[in-house]
Amino acid sequence: MSDRRQRGCNMPDTAVDYQAVPLHSGDATEILQPNSNATTTNACCRHPMATAGHEERALCCGHGYIIPVLILFVLVLIVLLLPWETLNRLPEENTPVELPLPCQLQLVETIPLGLNYTPASPKFLSTYEAWQLLLSQAKATIDIAAPFWTLRGLDFNDSSTQPGEQLFQRLLSNGDAGKPKLRIRIALNKSVESFWHADARIFGNYGAAQVVAVKLPDEGALHTKLWIVDGQHFYLGSANMDWRSLSHVKELGVLAQNCPQLTRDLSKIFKAYWHIGSDKAASIPSQWSWLYHTNYNLRRPMLIRGNRNYTMSAFISSAPPLLSAQGRTNDLDAILHCIESANEFIYIAVMDYYPLIVYSTHVQYWPPIDNALRKAAVERGVAVKMLISWWKHSDPNEDNYLRSLQELSTSNNHQVDIQIRRFVVPSDEQQMKIPFGRVNHNAYMVTERIAYIGTSNWSGEYFTHTAGVGLVLSEVDFENNTQQTLRSDVLSVFERDWHSPYALPLKQNLQL
């Protein structure tokens, strides 16, 4: 204890009368006047201006500063800790916590040449139109993640390569001298085959874009396809930066415009890719910085007002888990949630479906999605329909797992309804020569309430080792389920394809 406090902290035992403190120091009279019977004692502390001879006339509470300092200290703690608590607390599951945020959403597709539907079938903006629209809207920045870049038809001489080549020229023009430049950043998959990176290398050499190659451990790969423009707009879907994805491969994605909150959340995933691919990043961090954290996930989705007409909850999922920063829902968990929350139907369209980890040293059984589908059909009577692609690169062994799933419908329990069909993109003699073309490359799922649009095939390694993303949109206006939403658009695409002549029954040795 300080000397000042030791000197006189024996308070008088008798009561004292207190008088008001004078307003002017010149009129000061006795501040503390003991009663006539009181014994004069030393003051507990001295006024800073009091002299040694006037101690009995000075009043100062030496401990008076403690209370305001404590109050100030508590307020500082509240200011510092409240943001941390807000970022890290876990609210009740599936509880949207904000007012609906504006977001213009629309479905986009690539319909391969020669694949024709009836005139009454639903039609949507093409992938090519969506990407051109994003380029026209860009004012400052464009970030693109795609595994490979083959926009030019160097391996095929045909007029159908033109959309890809036009897009290549428009991106390349960003490097023209004397022209205001956009900041274009490209994250691609690191590959030993330089052919798949040719276009991106040209962009980098010409000054049109900055390019990094992303390498993941355990032979993982970057398989994400997304555009982020000015922190306001994005594309997420199945389409590669490849000329075939604009004319010969069936693709599906979502275009979001004037959607800053959801776009900024998605940009954190691209920022992680950029970090991994940059020279400064020695390895994937064991724990991601708070700059990569998200507040929006399965337990706490973002509320959006789609096209000013309907309200949906939304969040972005990511794979693999080592790329998921704090708060981010893993892609597998997002898919399992969609399956487990369905009560009426689950419709799925993917290129590949395996309950295996295929591309590894040893094939491993990987049943999470398969088990969830069986449980939904058997225990809850949910109708399951699956459109799985069939093309010249399909593995016939995939049929064994699909038939095993469909066989549940032929059991004595007639409430089990699992139907599987193969979707075949038709090809003429010239189109059959296109390498890695003529396939349904969709990656989506739709239920009575939720739409999931992703970038990955459905086998184990795409969720354990491969970088991918998904967008989960859930309808909130349950009483107005007749309204057209992005979920209902996805449903209309599935039903169009399921009832088309290109969806064939599952059978052995299907011939193209």
C-alpha positions in Angstrom: 0.0 0.0 0.0 1.3 3.5 -0.8 2.5 5.8 1.9 -0.3 8.2 1.2 -2.9 5.6 2.0 -1.1 4.4 5.1 -1.0 7.8 6.7 -4.6 8.4 7.6 -7.2 5.9 6.8 -8.7 5.7 10.3 -12.2 7.1 9.7 -13.8 9.0 12.7 -16.2 7.0 14.8 -18.6 9.9 15.4 -21.0 11.3 12.9 -20.2 14.5 11.0 -22.3 17.1 9.3 -21.4 17.7 5.6 -21.9 21.1 4.0 -22.2 21.9 0.3 -18.9 22.5 -1.5 -18.6 26.2 -2.4 -18.8 27.1 -6.1 -15.9 29.5 -5.9 -12.6 28.8 -4.2 -12.4 32.4 -2.9 -15.5 31.9 -0.8 -14.4 28.6 0.7 -15.3 28.1 4.3 -15.0 25.1 6.5 -15.9 22.1 4.4 -15.9 19.6 7.1 -17.1 20.8 10.5 -17.2 18.3 13.3 -19.9 18.5 15.9 -18.9 20.2 19.1 -18.7 16.9 20.8 -16.6 15.3 18.1 -13.0 14.5 18.5 -10.8 16.1 15.8 -9.2 13.5 13.6 -6.9 13.5 10.7 -8.5 13.5 7.3 -8.4 10.3 5.4 -6.6 12.0 2.5 -5.5 15.5 1.6 -6.7 17.7 -1.2 -3.9 18.1 -3.7 -4.0 21.9 -3.2 -4.0 21.8 0.6 -0.9 22.9 2.5 0.5 21.1 5.5 -1.1 23.7 7.8 -4.6 23.3 6.5 -5.0 19.5 6.5 -8.1 19.8 8.7 -9.8 22.0 6.1 -9.2 19.8 3.0 -11.5 17.1 1.8 -10.3 14.6 -0.8 -11.5 11.0 -1.2 -8.3 9.2 -2.2 -10.3 6.2 -3.2 -12.7 8.1 -5.4 -10.9 7.4 -8.7 -11.3 3.6 -8.3 -15.0 3.3 -9.2 -14.9 5.3 -12.5 -11.7 3.4 -13.5 -13.5 0.1 -12.9 -16.5 1.2 -14.9 -14.3 2.3 -17.7 -12.4 -1.0 -17.6 -15.6 -3.0 -17.8 -16.8 -1.0 -20.7 -13.6 -1.6 -22.6 -13.9 -5.3 -22.0 -17.4 -5.3 -23.3 -16.4 -3.5 -26.5 -13.4 -5.8 -27.0 -15.1 -9.1 -26.2 -18.6 -8.6 -27.7 -17.4 -8.9 -31.4 -15.5 -12.1 -30.6 -18.5 -13.6 -28.8 -20.8 -12.6 -31.7 -18.5 -14.3 -34.2 -18.0 -17.5 -32.2 -21.3 -18.2 -30.5 -23.5 -21.0 -31.9 -27.1 -20.1 -32.3 -30.0 -22.5 -32.5 -29.8 -24.8 -35.5 -31.3 -23.5 -38.7 -32.2 -20.1 -37.2 -31.8 -17.3 -39.7 -30.5 -14.3 -37.8 -30.8 -11.4 -40.2 -33.4 -9.6 -42.2 -33.6 -10.8 -45.8 -30.7 -9.4 -47.9 -31.3 -8.6 -51.6 -30.0 -11.0 -54.2 -30.9 -11.6 -57.8 -30.7 -15.3 -58.7 -31.2 -17.2 -61.9 -30.4 -20.7 -63.2 -28.0 -21.0 -66.1 -27.4 -24.0 -68.4 -25.4 -25.3 -71.3 -27.6 -27.4 -73.5 -25.3 -29.4 -75.9 -25.8 -29.0 -79.6 -28.2 -31.7 -80.9 -29.9 -32.2 -77.5 -33.5 -30.9 -78.3 -36.4 -30.6 -75.9 -40.1 -29.9 -76.6 -41.0 -26.2 -77.2 -42.9 -26.1 -73.9 -39.8 -27.2 -71.9 -38.3 -24.7 -69.5 -35.4 -22.6 -70.9 -32.8 -20.6 -69.0 -29.9 -18.3 -69.6 -26.9 -20.1 -71.2 -23.6 -20.4 -69.5 -21.9 -18.5 -72.3 -24.4 -15.6 -71.9 -23.9 -15.6 -68.1 -20.2 -15.3 -68.4 -20.4 -12.6 -71.0 -22.8 -10.7 -68.7 -20.3 -10.9 -65.8 -17.5 -9.6 -68.0 -19.7 -6.7 -69.1 -20.6 -5.9 -65.4 -17.1 -6.0 -64.1 -15.7 -2.6 -63.0 -12.6 -3.5 -61.0 -12.0 -7.2 -60.2 -12.7 -10.7 -61.5 -11.6 -13.8 -59.6 -12.0 -17.2 -61.4 -11.4 -20.6 -60.0 -11.4 -23.5 -62.5 -9.3 -26.7 -62.7 -8.2 -26.2 -66.3 -8.3 -23.6 -69.1 -9.0 -24.8 -72.6 -11.3 -22.2 -74.1 -9.7 -22.5 -77.6 -10.5 -25.5 -79.7 -6.9 -26.5 -80.4 -7.8 -30.2 -80.3 -10.8 -29.9 -82.6 -11.5 -28.0 -85.8 -15.2 -27.1 -85.7 -17.4 -24.0 -85.6 -18.7 -25.1 -82.2 -15.5 -24.0 -80.7 -16.3 -20.3 -81.4 -18.0 -19.4 -78.1 -15.0 -20.5 -76.2 -12.6 -18.7 -78.5 -14.6 -15.5 -78.2 -14.5 -15.7 -74.5 -10.7 -16.3 -74.6 -10.2 -13.2 -76.8 -12.3 -11.0 -74.5 -10.3 -12.1 -71.4 -7.0 -11.6 -73.3 -7.9 -8.1 -74.3 -7.6 -7.1 -70.6 -3.9 -7.1 -71.3 -4.0 -4.6 -74.1 -1.7 -1.6 -73.7 -3.4 1.8 -73.0 -6.6 0.2 -71.9 -8.0 0.5 -68.3 -7.4 -2.9 -66.8 -9.5 -5.1 -64.5 -7.6 -7.0 -61.8 -8.3 -10.6 -63.0 -7.0 -13.4 -60.8 -7.1 -17.1 -61.8 -6.7 -20.1 -59.5 -6.3 -23.4 -61.4 -5.4 -26.9 -60.5 -1.7 -27.7 -60.6 -1.2 -30.4 -63.3 1.7 -32.0 -64.9 0.0 -31.7 -68.3 0.7 -28.2 -69.5 -1.9 -28.5 -72.3 -4.7 -28.0 -69.7 -3.2 -24.7 -68.6 -2.3 -23.2 -72.0 -4.9 -20.4 -72.1 -4.2 -19.3 -68.5 -0.4 -19.1 -69.2 -1.1 -16.9 -72.2 -3.2 -14.6 -70.0 -0.4 -14.4 -67.5 2.4 -13.8 -70.0 0.3 -11.1 -71.8 -0.5 -9.3 -68.6 -4.2 -10.0 -68.8 -4.4 -11.9 -65.5 -2.5 -13.1 -62.5 -2.4 -16.9 -62.3 -1.6 -19.3 -59.5 -1.7 -23.1 -59.5 -3.2 -24.8 -56.5 -1.8 -28.1 -55.2 -3.5 -30.1 -52.5 -2.0 -32.8 -50.4 -2.6 -36.6 -50.9 -3.0 -36.1 -54.7 -6.0 -33.9 -54.2 -7.1 -31.5 -56.9 -8.9 -28.2 -57.3 -12.3 -29.0 -58.9 -14.2 -25.8 -58.1 -15.8 -23.7 -60.8 -16.7 -20.1 -59.8 -16.5 -16.5 -60.9 -16.5 -13.6 -58.4 -17.0 -10.1 -59.8 -16.5 -6.8 -57.9 -17.6 -8.5 -54.7 -21.2 -8.1 -56.0 -21.9 -10.9 -58.5 -20.9 -14.6 -58.9 -21.3 -17.8 -60.9 -21.1 -21.2 -59.3 -21.8 -24.4 -61.1 -20.4 -27.4 -63.1 -19.0 -25.6 -66.1 -15.3 -25.7 -66.7 -13.4 -22.9 -68.5 -13.5 -25.1 -71.6 -15.0 -24.6 -75.0 -16.9 -27.9 -74.7 -18.7 -26.6 -71.6 -20.2 -23.9 -73.8 -21.5 -26.1 -76.6 -21.0 -29.9 -76.1 -21.3 -30.7 -72.4 -24.5 -30.3 -70.4 -23.9 -28.0 -67.5 -25.9 -26.3 -64.7 -25.1 -23.4 -62.4 -26.4 -20.3 -60.7 -25.8 -16.7 -61.6 -26.1 -14.2 -58.7 -26.2 -10.5 -59.3 -26.3 -7.6 -56.9 -25.8 -10.1 -54.1 -22.9 -8.6 -52.1 -23.2 -10.4 -48.8 -23.3 -13.9 -50.3 -20.7 -13.0 -52.9 -18.3 -11.7 -50.2 -18.8 -15.0 -48.2 -17.9 -17.0 -51.3 -14.9 -14.9 -52.0 -13.3 -16.1 -48.7 -13.1 -19.5 -50.3 -11.3 -18.1 -53.4 -9.0 -16.2 -51.0 -8.0 -19.6 -49.5 -7.2 -21.0 -53.0 -5.2 -17.9 -53.8 -3.3 -18.2 -50.5 -2.4 -21.9 -51.2 -1.3 -21.2 -54.7 0.8 -18.1 -54.0 4.6 -18.4 -53.6 4.3 -17.0 -50.0 2.1 -19.9 -48.9 4.4 -22.8 -47.8 1.6 -25.1 -46.8 -2.1 -25.3 -45.9 -2.5 -23.8 -42.4 -3.6 -26.1 -39.7 -6.0 -23.3 -38.5 -7.2 -20.6 -40.9 -7.0 -17.0 -39.9 -10.2 -15.2 -38.8 -10.1 -13.4 -42.2 -11.3 -16.7 -43.7 -14.0 -17.4 -41.1 -17.7 -17.2 -42.0 -20.8 -16.5 -39.9 -23.1 -18.3 -42.4 -23.5 -22.1 -42.4 -26.0 -24.9 -41.9 -26.8 -23.8 -38.4 -26.9 -20.1 -39.2 -27.8 -19.5 -42.8 -28.1 -16.1 -44.5 -31.6 -14.9 -45.3 -31.9 -13.6 -48.8 -34.7 -12.0 -50.8 -34.5 -13.6 -54.1 -35.5 -11.4 -57.1 -37.6 -9.3 -54.7 -40.2 -12.0 -54.8 -39.4 -14.8 -52.3 -37.3 -15.4 -49.2 -34.8 -18.2 -48.9 -32.0 -19.2 -46.5 -28.6 -19.7 -48.1 -25.1 -20.8 -47.3 -21.9 -21.9 -49.1 -20.4 -25.2 -48.3 -16.8 -26.3 -49.1 -14.6 -29.4 -49.5 -12.3 -30.9 -48.4 -12.5 -30.3 -44.6 -8.9 -29.0 -44.4 -9.9 -26.0 -46.6 -13.0 -25.2 -44.4 -12.2 -22.3 -42.1 -14.1 -21.8 -38.9 -17.9 -21.6 -39.4 -17.8 -23.1 -42.9 -20.1 -26.2 -43.4 -18.4 -29.1 -45.1 -19.8 -30.0 -48.5 -20.6 -33.6 -47.4 -22.5 -32.3 -44.4 -24.5 -30.0 -46.6 -25.5 -32.8 -48.9 -26.4 -35.1 -46.0 -28.5 -32.4 -44.5 -30.5 -32.0 -47.7 -31.1 -35.7 -47.8 -32.0 -36.1 -44.1 -34.4 -33.2 -44.1 -36.4 -34.4 -47.1 -39.9 -35.8 -46.4 -41.4 -36.2 -49.9 -38.7 -36.6 -52.6 -35.0 -36.4 -53.4 -34.0 -35.9 -57.0 -30.3 -36.1 -57.9 -28.4 -35.4 -61.2 -24.7 -36.1 -61.2 -22.1 -37.3 -63.7 -20.6 -40.1 -61.4 -22.0 -41.8 -58.4 -19.9 -44.2 -56.3 -20.0 -45.1 -52.6 -16.2 -45.5 -53.0 -13.0 -43.5 -52.8 -11.8 -44.5 -56.3 -8.8 -42.5 -57.1 -6.4 -43.7 -54.4 -3.8 -46.3 -53.8 -6.4 -48.7 -52.5 -10.1 -48.5 -53.3 -12.0 -47.7 -50.1 -15.7 -48.2 -49.3 -17.3 -44.8 -48.7 -21.0 -45.1 -47.8 -22.2 -41.8 -46.2 -24.4 -40.6 -49.1 -25.5 -44.1 -50.1 -26.6 -44.9 -46.5 -28.5 -41.6 -46.2 -30.4 -42.3 -49.4 -31.3 -45.8 -48.3 -32.5 -44.6 -44.9 -34.6 -41.8 -46.4 -36.3 -44.2 -48.7 -36.8 -47.1 -46.3 -37.5 -45.4 -43.0 -39.4 -42.2 -44.2 -40.8 -43.3 -47.5 -39.1 -40.6 -49.4 -39.2 -41.0 -53.2 -35.6 -41.1 -54.6 -34.9 -40.5 -58.3 -31.3 -40.3 -59.7 -30.1 -39.3 -63.2 -26.6 -40.6 -63.6 -24.6 -39.8 -66.8 -23.6 -42.5 -69.3 -20.8 -41.7 -71.8 -17.8 -43.3 -73.3 -15.7 -42.7 -70.2 -18.2 -44.2 -67.7 -17.1 -47.1 -65.6 -19.4 -50.1 -66.1 -18.7 -51.2 -62.5 -20.7 -48.2 -61.3 -23.8 -50.1 -62.4 -23.3 -52.6 -59.5 -23.8 -49.9 -56.9 -26.7 -48.3 -58.6 -28.5 -51.5 -59.1 -28.0 -52.4 -55.4 -29.6 -49.1 -54.5 -32.5 -49.5 -56.9 -33.2 -53.1 -55.9 -34.6 -51.9 -52.6 -37.7 -50.8 -54.6 -38.4 -54.4 -55.6 -38.6 -55.7 -52.0 -41.8 -56.6 -50.2 -42.0 -53.2 -48.8 -43.9 -51.3 -51.5 -43.4 -48.0 -49.8 -39.7 -47.9 -50.9 -39.4 -45.9 -54.1 -35.9 -45.6 -55.6 -35.6 -45.1 -59.4 -32.4 -44.6 -61.4 -31.9 -43.7 -65.0 -28.9 -43.0 -67.2 -28.8 -39.7 -69.0 -27.2 -40.0 -72.5 -26.3 -36.9 -74.6 -26.9 -37.9 -78.2 -24.0 -37.6 -80.7 -23.6 -37.8 -84.4 -20.6 -39.2 -86.1 -18.7 -35.9 -86.0 -19.6 -35.2 -82.4 -18.4 -38.6 -81.2 -14.9 -37.5 -82.2 -14.9 -34.7 -79.6 -12.5 -35.7 -76.8 -14.2 -35.4 -73.3 -17.4 -34.1 -74.7 -21.1 -35.1 -75.0 -21.9 -35.8 -71.4 -24.3 -34.6 -68.7 -21.9 -32.9 -66.2 -24.6 -31.6 -63.8 -24.0 -31.8 -60.0 -27.2 -30.9 -58.2 -30.0 -32.1 -55.9 -33.5 -30.9 -55.2 -36.1 -31.8 -52.6 -39.5 -30.4 -51.7 -37.8 -27.6 -49.9 -34.1 -27.3 -50.7 -31.9 -26.9 -53.8 -28.3 -27.9 -53.8 -26.0 -26.8 -56.7 -22.4 -28.0 -56.5 -19.2 -28.5 -58.5 -18.3 -32.1 -57.6 -19.0 -35.6 -58.7 -20.4 -37.8 -56.1 -17.7 -40.2 -55.0 -15.6 -40.2 -51.9 -12.4 -38.4 -53.0 -14.4 -35.3 -54.1 -15.4 -34.7 -50.4 -12.2 -35.9 -48.7 -9.3 -34.6 -50.9 -10.7 -32.5 -53.7 -11.5 -28.7 -53.6 -15.2 -28.0 -54.4 -18.0 -25.8 -53.3 -21.8 -26.0 -53.1 -24.7 -23.5 -52.7 -27.6 -24.6 -50.5 -30.9 -22.7 -50.9 -33.9 -23.5 -48.7 -37.4 -22.0 -49.1 -38.7 -20.1 -46.1 -42.2 -19.2 -47.4 -43.8 -22.7 -46.8 -47.3 -21.4 -47.2 -46.6 -20.0 -50.7 -45.1 -23.1 -52.3 -46.7 -22.4 -55.7 -44.4 -19.4 -56.2 -41.5 -19.8 -58.7 -38.2 -19.8 -57.0 -34.7 -21.0 -57.9 -35.5 -24.3 -56.2 -38.6 -24.7 -58.4 -36.5 -23.9 -61.5 -34.1 -26.7 -60.5 -37.0 -29.0 -60.0 -38.3 -28.2 -63.5 -34.9 -29.0 -65.0 -34.8 -32.4 -63.4 -38.4 -33.3 -64.4 -37.7 -32.1 -68.0 -34.6 -34.4 -68.2 -36.2 -37.3 -66.4 -39.1 -37.5 -68.8 -37.0 -36.8 -71.9 -36.0 -39.4 -74.4 -32.4 -39.0 -73.2 -33.1 -40.6 -69.8 -32.8 -44.4 -70.2 -33.6 -47.2 -67.7 -30.7 -48.6 -65.8 -29.6 -51.8 -67.4 -26.3 -53.7 -67.9 -24.1 -53.1 -70.9 -25.9 -49.9 -72.0 -24.6 -49.1 -75.5 -24.2 -45.5 -76.8 
